[in-house]
């Protein structure tokens, strides 16, 4: 169960949560359900602190991040309402379509690892 039970992932000295249990309680069963459709996908980020979001946003603005990051205060990661999954592009596209069909928002081509509600 990679991703579901892992506790913390280190990124440049930051501790980003990758526990689905750190999401808002109402979102947890939906995120677990989506992840269960492709359990080899890795959950890489769930809830973030403001400082973590600042650092990710600064890296994005500096061009050193592969994926976009919202400005601090505007990321649903800070509120436990977003999670990132890493999988093959075609798998992310399929998961994104499913997520949107049940009312979630997916980052699409711009941010394919991002899922929020």
MDTraj code that builds the backbone (N, CA, C; nanometers):
import mdtraj as md
import numpy as np

residues = "UNK UNK UNK UNK UNK UNK UNK UNK UNK UNK UNK UNK UNK UNK UNK UNK UNK UNK UNK UNK UNK UNK UNK UNK UNK UNK UNK UNK UNK UNK UNK UNK UNK UNK UNK UNK UNK UNK UNK UNK UNK UNK UNK UNK UNK UNK UNK UNK UNK UNK UNK UNK UNK UNK UNK UNK UNK UNK UNK UNK UNK UNK UNK UNK UNK UNK UNK UNK UNK UNK UNK UNK UNK UNK UNK UNK UNK UNK UNK UNK UNK UNK UNK UNK UNK UNK UNK UNK UNK UNK UNK UNK UNK UNK UNK UNK UNK UNK UNK UNK UNK UNK UNK UNK UNK UNK UNK UNK UNK UNK UNK UNK UNK UNK UNK UNK UNK".split()
xyz = np.array([
    [0.0818, -0.1178, 0.0000],
    [0.0000, 0.0000, 0.0000],
    [0.0868, 0.1250, 0.0000],
    [0.1649, 0.1390, -0.0998],
    [0.2517, 0.2551, -0.1113],
    [0.1664, 0.3807, -0.1149],
    [0.2088, 0.4816, -0.0437],
    [0.1386, 0.6079, -0.0448],
    [0.0323, 0.6198, 0.0624],
    [-0.0515, 0.5183, 0.0804],
    [-0.1614, 0.5272, 0.1753],
    [-0.1114, 0.5290, 0.3185],
    [-0.0106, 0.4490, 0.3506],
    [0.0366, 0.4394, 0.4877],
    [0.1719, 0.5041, 0.5113],
    [0.2349, 0.5515, 0.4070],
    [0.3632, 0.6197, 0.4262],
    [0.3391, 0.7468, 0.5064],
    [0.4363, 0.7860, 0.5867],
    [0.4119, 0.8984, 0.6759],
    [0.4557, 1.0319, 0.6194],
    [0.5789, 1.0437, 0.5764],
    [0.6281, 1.1743, 0.5324],
    [0.7277, 1.1552, 0.4196],
    [0.7290, 1.2507, 0.3265],
    [0.8262, 1.2482, 0.2193],
    [0.9117, 1.3725, 0.2326],
    [1.0411, 1.3543, 0.2220],
    [1.1324, 1.4684, 0.2314],
    [1.1484, 1.5327, 0.0947],
    [1.1409, 1.6639, 0.0914],
    [1.1665, 1.7380, -0.0326],
    [1.2401, 1.8652, 0.0046],
    [1.3662, 1.8704, -0.0300],
    [1.4490, 1.9896, -0.0055],
    [1.4386, 2.0379, 0.1392],
    [1.4382, 1.9466, 0.2341],
    [1.4332, 1.9857, 0.3741],
    [1.2925, 2.0071, 0.4268],
    [1.1908, 2.0028, 0.3397],
    [1.0524, 2.0174, 0.3828],
    [0.9961, 1.8794, 0.4103],
    [0.9019, 1.8733, 0.4991],
    [0.8303, 1.7487, 0.5235],
    [0.6899, 1.7656, 0.4684],
    [0.6673, 1.7161, 0.3495],
    [0.5346, 1.7238, 0.2898],
    [0.4574, 1.5983, 0.3261],
    [0.3365, 1.6164, 0.3761],
    [0.2545, 1.5012, 0.4104],
    [0.2102, 1.4301, 0.2834],
    [0.2148, 1.2993, 0.2875],
    [0.1572, 1.2205, 0.1796],
    [0.0561, 1.1204, 0.2357],
    [0.0007, 1.1531, 0.3526],
    [-0.1003, 1.0660, 0.4144],
    [-0.2394, 1.1143, 0.3744],
    [-0.3164, 1.0241, 0.3180],
    [-0.4539, 1.0597, 0.2844],
    [-0.5332, 1.0945, 0.4104],
    [-0.4922, 1.0432, 0.5237],
    [-0.5601, 1.0743, 0.6498],
    [-0.5396, 1.2198, 0.6922],
    [-0.4491, 1.2928, 0.6274],
    [-0.4303, 1.4348, 0.6568],
    [-0.5266, 1.5241, 0.5787],
    [-0.6006, 1.4640, 0.4870],
    [-0.7015, 1.5401, 0.4145],
    [-0.8217, 1.5661, 0.5043],
    [-0.9079, 1.6576, 0.4631],
    [-1.0319, 1.6821, 0.5363],
    [-1.1087, 1.5498, 0.5478],
    [-1.1727, 1.5245, 0.6622],
    [-1.2405, 1.3957, 0.6827],
    [-1.3400, 1.3590, 0.5725],
    [-1.4144, 1.4545, 0.5201],
    [-1.5136, 1.4243, 0.4168],
    [-1.4484, 1.3853, 0.2839],
    [-1.3236, 1.4282, 0.2616],
    [-1.2533, 1.3985, 0.1368],
    [-1.1784, 1.2643, 0.1428],
    [-1.1419, 1.2211, 0.2614],
    [-1.0608, 1.0993, 0.2757],
    [-1.1200, 0.9775, 0.2052],
    [-1.2485, 0.9440, 0.2236],
    [-1.2992, 0.8241, 0.1544],
    [-1.2974, 0.8374, 0.0030],
    [-1.3200, 0.9576, -0.0485],
    [-1.3163, 0.9790, -0.1929],
    [-1.1739, 0.9631, -0.2459],
    [-1.0775, 1.0198, -0.1765],
    [-0.9376, 1.0085, -0.2194],
    [-0.8914, 0.8628, -0.2124],
    [-0.9295, 0.7923, -0.1063],
    [-0.8935, 0.6494, -0.0946],
    [-0.9573, 0.5688, -0.2073],
    [-1.0821, 0.6011, -0.2390],
    [-1.1511, 0.5307, -0.3468],
    [-1.0778, 0.5522, -0.4797],
    [-1.0441, 0.6782, -0.5101],
    [-0.9740, 0.7055, -0.6350],
    [-0.8404, 0.6323, -0.6376],
    [-0.7656, 0.6414, -0.5292],
    [-0.6358, 0.5742, -0.5219],
    [-0.6514, 0.4230, -0.5385],
    [-0.7609, 0.3661, -0.4870],
    [-0.7822, 0.2210, -0.4968],
    [-0.8001, 0.1750, -0.6414],
    [-0.8362, 0.2656, -0.7299],
    [-0.8509, 0.2295, -0.8714],
    [-0.7161, 0.2023, -0.9370],
    [-0.6101, 0.2585, -0.8809],
    [-0.4740, 0.2348, -0.9305],
    [-0.3785, 0.2440, -0.8117],
    [-0.3760, 0.1397, -0.7261],
    [-0.2984, 0.1468, -0.6017],
    [-0.1473, 0.1545, -0.6189],
    [-0.0978, 0.1365, -0.7398],
    [0.0464, 0.1549, -0.7581],
    [0.0815, 0.3027, -0.7775],
    [-0.0198, 0.3886, -0.7894],
    [0.0058, 0.5324, -0.7929],
    [0.0606, 0.5749, -0.6575],
    [0.1509, 0.6682, -0.6584],
    [0.2117, 0.7148, -0.5341],
    [0.1481, 0.8465, -0.4926],
    [0.1018, 0.8520, -0.3684],
    [0.0522, 0.9771, -0.3127],
    [0.1746, 1.0556, -0.2683],
    [0.1948, 1.1735, -0.3265],
    [0.3171, 1.2484, -0.2967],
    [0.2939, 1.3714, -0.2114],
    [0.1714, 1.4221, -0.2077],
    [0.1461, 1.5422, -0.1287],
    [-0.0025, 1.5520, -0.0969],
    [-0.0334, 1.5830, 0.0283],
    [-0.1714, 1.6077, 0.0688],
    [-0.1748, 1.7462, 0.1334],
    [-0.1958, 1.7529, 0.2629],
    [-0.2018, 1.8817, 0.3322],
    [-0.0620, 1.9435, 0.3410],
    [-0.0553, 2.0749, 0.3195],
    [0.0718, 2.1484, 0.3288],
    [0.0567, 2.2641, 0.4262],
    [0.1669, 2.2983, 0.4896],
    [0.1689, 2.4191, 0.5716],
    [0.1871, 2.5394, 0.4799],
    [0.1650, 2.6573, 0.5332],
    [0.1859, 2.7799, 0.4551],
    [0.3321, 2.7893, 0.4114],
    [0.4257, 2.7565, 0.5016],
    [0.5677, 2.7619, 0.4683],
    [0.6019, 2.6654, 0.3546],
    [0.5462, 2.5448, 0.3592],
    [0.5709, 2.4494, 0.2510],
    [0.5169, 2.5033, 0.1183],
    [0.4001, 2.5660, 0.1238],
    [0.3420, 2.6204, 0.0010],
    [0.4260, 2.7359, -0.0515],
    [0.4758, 2.8196, 0.0374],
    [0.5636, 2.9297, -0.0041],
    [0.6858, 2.8753, -0.0763],
    [0.7481, 2.7746, -0.0189],
    [0.8692, 2.7177, -0.0803],
    [0.8395, 2.6551, -0.2160],
    [0.7272, 2.5818, -0.2260],
    [0.6918, 2.5218, -0.3544],
    [0.6600, 2.6289, -0.4589],
    [0.5904, 2.7328, -0.4174],
    [0.5563, 2.8410, -0.5096],
    [0.6822, 2.9141, -0.5564],
    [0.7747, 2.9392, -0.4643],
    [0.9005, 3.0038, -0.5018],
    [0.9792, 2.9175, -0.5999],
    [0.9813, 2.7861, -0.5781],
    [1.0508, 2.6958, -0.6707],
    [0.9839, 2.6976, -0.8078],
    [0.8518, 2.7009, -0.8087],
    [0.7789, 2.7087, -0.9357],
    [0.8122, 2.8376, -1.0094],
    [0.8102, 2.9499, -0.9389],
    [0.8403, 3.0790, -1.0006],
    [0.9849, 3.0866, -1.0490],
    [1.0768, 3.0167, -0.9798],
    [1.2181, 3.0165, -1.0189],
    [1.2457, 2.9198, -1.1341],
    [1.1441, 2.8393, -1.1695],
    [1.1618, 2.7443, -1.2787],
    [1.2320, 2.6166, -1.2382],
    [1.2390, 2.5889, -1.1084],
    [1.3071, 2.4683, -1.0619],
    [1.2108, 2.3571, -1.0220],
    [1.0826, 2.3757, -1.0473],
    [0.9824, 2.2745, -1.0153],
    [0.9214, 2.2219, -1.1441],
    [0.8996, 2.0926, -1.1494],
    [0.8385, 2.0312, -1.2667],
    [0.6907, 2.0643, -1.2789],
    [0.6269, 2.0902, -1.1645],
    [0.4832, 2.1112, -1.1631],
    [0.4498, 2.2492, -1.1077],
    [0.3371, 2.3046, -1.1500],
    [0.2985, 2.4361, -1.0989],
    [0.2608, 2.4303, -0.9514],
    [0.2651, 2.5436, -0.8867],
    [0.2218, 2.5576, -0.7475],
    [0.1462, 2.6892, -0.7368],
    [0.0353, 2.6852, -0.6671],
    [-0.0458, 2.8060, -0.6468],
    [0.0218, 2.8968, -0.5449],
    [-0.0086, 3.0252, -0.5525],
    [0.0443, 3.1164, -0.4506],
    [-0.0051, 3.0763, -0.3114],
    [0.0735, 3.1031, -0.2098],
    [0.0313, 3.0721, -0.0727],
    [-0.1053, 3.1347, -0.0427],
    [-0.1880, 3.0583, 0.0240],
    [-0.3229, 3.1024, 0.0566],
    [-0.4260, 3.0642, -0.0483],
    [-0.3802, 3.0296, -0.1680],
    [-0.4727, 2.9928, -0.2752],
    [-0.4694, 2.8448, -0.3094],
    [-0.3823, 2.7689, -0.2455],
    [-0.3717, 2.6259, -0.2726],
    [-0.4645, 2.5480, -0.1799],
    [-0.5451, 2.4615, -0.2382],
    [-0.6329, 2.3777, -0.1561],
    [-0.5550, 2.2737, -0.0764],
    [-0.4279, 2.2547, -0.1085],
    [-0.3431, 2.1680, -0.0254],
    [-0.3339, 2.2247, 0.1170],
    [-0.3322, 2.3553, 0.1293],
    [-0.3201, 2.4183, 0.2610],
    [-0.4434, 2.3942, 0.3476],
    [-0.5528, 2.3567, 0.2849],
    [-0.6794, 2.3367, 0.3561],
    [-0.7202, 2.1899, 0.3622],
    [-0.6293, 2.1012, 0.3202],
    [-0.6591, 1.9580, 0.3241],
    [-0.7615, 1.9150, 0.2209],
    [-0.7710, 1.9918, 0.1120],
    [-0.8704, 1.9634, 0.0092],
    [-0.8080, 1.9261, -0.1247],
    [-0.6773, 1.8907, -0.1252],
    [-0.6103, 1.8524, -0.2497],
    [-0.5042, 1.7479, -0.2208],
    [-0.4773, 1.6671, -0.3227],
    [-0.3721, 1.5657, -0.3118],
    [-0.3094, 1.5470, -0.4491],
    [-0.1844, 1.5041, -0.4479],
    [-0.1106, 1.4776, -0.5712],
    [-0.0817, 1.3286, -0.5813],
    [-0.1009, 1.2746, -0.7003],
    [-0.0711, 1.1340, -0.7295],
    [0.0306, 1.1288, -0.8424],
    [0.1242, 1.0384, -0.8331],
    [0.2203, 1.0168, -0.9405],
    [0.1962, 0.8778, -0.9986],
    [0.1775, 0.8742, -1.1287],
    [0.1585, 0.7496, -1.2040],
    [0.1910, 0.7815, -1.3499],
    [0.1798, 0.6818, -1.4345],
    [0.2036, 0.7022, -1.5760],
    [0.1017, 0.8038, -1.6287],
    [0.1399, 0.8854, -1.7277],
    [0.0488, 0.9894, -1.7786],
    [-0.0894, 0.9379, -1.8191],
    [-0.0952, 0.8238, -1.8860],
    [-0.2252, 0.7719, -1.9294],
    [-0.3112, 0.7292, -1.8106],
    [-0.2486, 0.6829, -1.7038],
    [-0.3225, 0.6462, -1.5827],
    [-0.3762, 0.7719, -1.5149],
    [-0.2928, 0.8759, -1.5053],
    [-0.3386, 1.0018, -1.4455],
    [-0.4557, 1.0592, -1.5242],
    [-0.4508, 1.0492, -1.6553],
    [-0.5605, 1.0998, -1.7371],
    [-0.6896, 1.0230, -1.7085],
    [-0.6791, 0.8916, -1.6971],
    [-0.7975, 0.8116, -1.6664],
    [-0.8515, 0.8436, -1.5274],
    [-0.7611, 0.8528, -1.4293],
    [-0.8038, 0.8873, -1.2939],
    [-0.8648, 1.0268, -1.2901],
    [-0.8066, 1.1194, -1.3657],
    [-0.8597, 1.2552, -1.3716],
    [-1.0010, 1.2593, -1.4275],
    [-1.0255, 1.1833, -1.5307],
    [-1.1603, 1.1783, -1.5888],
    [-1.2606, 1.1221, -1.4888],
    [-1.2218, 1.0154, -1.4214],
    [-1.3092, 0.9560, -1.3197],
    [-1.3358, 1.0566, -1.2082],
    [-1.2301, 1.1240, -1.1614],
    [-1.2421, 1.2221, -1.0535],
    [-1.3393, 1.3336, -1.0934],
    [-1.3285, 1.3812, -1.2152],
    [-1.4185, 1.4867, -1.2618],
    [-1.5623, 1.4369, -1.2738],
    [-1.5798, 1.3108, -1.3108],
    [-1.7152, 1.2543, -1.3227],
    [-1.7878, 1.2489, -1.1894],
    [-1.7128, 1.2392, -1.0800],
    [-1.7772, 1.2355, -0.9478],
    [-1.7761, 1.3730, -0.8814],
    [-1.7399, 1.4774, -0.9575],
    [-1.7504, 1.6131, -0.9076],
    [-1.6214, 1.6768, -0.8603],
    [-1.5091, 1.6050, -0.8676],
    [-1.3814, 1.6621, -0.8275],
    [-1.3210, 1.7453, -0.9383],
    [-1.2127, 1.8137, -0.9074],
    [-1.1382, 1.8901, -1.0074],
    [-1.0004, 1.8267, -1.0235],
    [-0.9588, 1.8152, -1.1482],
    [-0.8296, 1.7557, -1.1816],
    [-0.7461, 1.8606, -1.2526],
    [-0.6152, 1.8580, -1.2306],
    [-0.5246, 1.9564, -1.2891],
    [-0.5056, 1.9466, -1.4385],
    [-0.5475, 1.8375, -1.4987],
    [-0.5398, 1.8219, -1.6441],
    [-0.3978, 1.8283, -1.6976],
    [-0.3836, 1.8763, -1.8195],
    [-0.2532, 1.8792, -1.8857],
    [-0.1558, 1.9737, -1.8164],
    [-0.2062, 2.0768, -1.7510],
    [-0.1199, 2.1745, -1.6846],
    [-0.0574, 2.1174, -1.5579],
    [-0.1361, 2.0420, -1.4805],
    [-0.0906, 1.9868, -1.3523],
    [-0.1509, 1.8476, -1.3351],
    [-0.1062, 1.7494, -1.4134],
    [-0.1728, 1.6193, -1.4187],
    [-0.1687, 1.5392, -1.2888],
    [-0.0839, 1.5754, -1.1944],
    [-0.0762, 1.4995, -1.0699],
    [-0.1734, 1.5519, -0.9646],
    [-0.2406, 1.6641, -0.9927],
    [-0.3210, 1.7367, -0.8935],
    [-0.4687, 1.7002, -0.8986],
    [-0.5230, 1.6662, -0.7811],
    [-0.6640, 1.6330, -0.7646],
    [-0.7163, 1.7138, -0.6456],
    [-0.8351, 1.7746, -0.6610],
    [-0.8880, 1.8558, -0.5509],
    [-1.0396, 1.8486, -0.5475],
    [-1.0925, 1.8933, -0.4350],
    [-1.2382, 1.8988, -0.4168],
    [-1.2726, 2.0155, -0.3270],
])
top = md.Topology()
chain = top.add_chain()
for i, resn in enumerate(residues, 1):
    res = top.add_residue(resn, chain, resSeq=i)
    for name in ("N", "CA", "C"):
        top.add_atom(name, md.element.get_by_symbol(name[0]), res)
traj = md.Trajectory(xyz[None], top)
